[in-house]
């Protein structure tokens, strides 16, 4: 069966997409110290989340698609938690200002795609924050982030982290539907302002 091109990446009927379940793969993250690993950002920076001061929001996703190009695998939408990377990213873009107003010093997206691939999405989606690449899986392995194997690739399962001065304070996992994740993070930030 031929691989079909991605439909509109932003229009998704979430009732037809299988929701991920909490498999316990993120339980160890809350309270963990982030390892000092530099990641390439789509803005040309090298970012170590361990070294950033203040409250940082990081949302991780398997991989963004490209409009009109084939999905990674034919049944991508039927893999629980796979579909929705572009809606999740766009929600963080649209709420970026209010996330900062609610106390986030910085916002980052994170995936195992390389920077060149991420740059296409960052430019196309007009993101006001960098996407970080963990293409070498250094942070993913060091933090034991939940992952999935698809088409021979290791992809991060969708989650969001609140990091305060290099320590993980809050974990959102599993995330579903993805386009509501930024609003959930905003609500948490507004209710847990740092003094």
Rosetta blueprint (number, residue, H / E / L):
1 X L
2 X L
3 X L
4 X L
5 X E
6 X L
7 X L
8 X L
9 X L
10 X L
11 X L
12 X L
13 X L
14 X H
15 X H
16 X H
17 X L
18 X L
19 X L
20 X L
21 X L
22 X L
23 X L
24 X L
25 X L
26 X L
27 X L
28 X L
29 X L
30 X L
31 X L
32 X L
33 X E
34 X L
35 X L
36 X L
37 X L
38 X E
39 X E
40 X E
41 X E
42 X L
43 X L
44 X L
45 X L
46 X E
47 X E
48 X E
49 X L
50 X L
51 X L
52 X L
53 X L
54 X L
55 X E
56 X E
57 X E
58 X E
59 X E
60 X E
61 X L
62 X L
63 X L
64 X L
65 X L
66 X L
67 X L
68 X L
69 X L
70 X E
71 X L
72 X L
73 X L
74 X L
75 X L
76 X H
77 X H
78 X H
79 X L
80 X L
81 X L
82 X L
83 X L
84 X L
85 X H
86 X H
87 X H
88 X H
89 X H
90 X H
91 X H
92 X H
93 X H
94 X H
95 X L
96 X H
97 X H
98 X H
99 X H
100 X H
101 X H
102 X L
103 X L
104 X L
105 X L
106 X E
107 X E
108 X E
109 X E
110 X E
111 X E
112 X L
113 X L
114 X L
115 X H
116 X H
117 X H
118 X H
119 X H
120 X H
121 X H
122 X H
123 X H
124 X H
125 X L
126 X L
127 X L
128 X L
129 X L
130 X L
131 X E
132 X E
133 X E
134 X L
135 X L
136 X L
137 X L
138 X H
139 X H
140 X H
141 X H
142 X H
143 X H
144 X L
145 X L
146 X L
147 X E
148 X E
149 X E
150 X E
151 X L
152 X L
153 X E
154 X E
155 X E
156 X E
157 X L
158 X L
159 X E
160 X E
161 X E
162 X E
163 X E
164 X E
165 X L
166 X L
167 X E
168 X E
169 X E
170 X E
171 X E
172 X E
173 X L
174 X L
175 X L
176 X L
177 X L
178 X H
179 X H
180 X H
181 X H
182 X H
183 X H
184 X H
185 X H
186 X H
187 X H
188 X H
189 X H
190 X H
191 X H
192 X L
193 X L
194 X L
195 X L
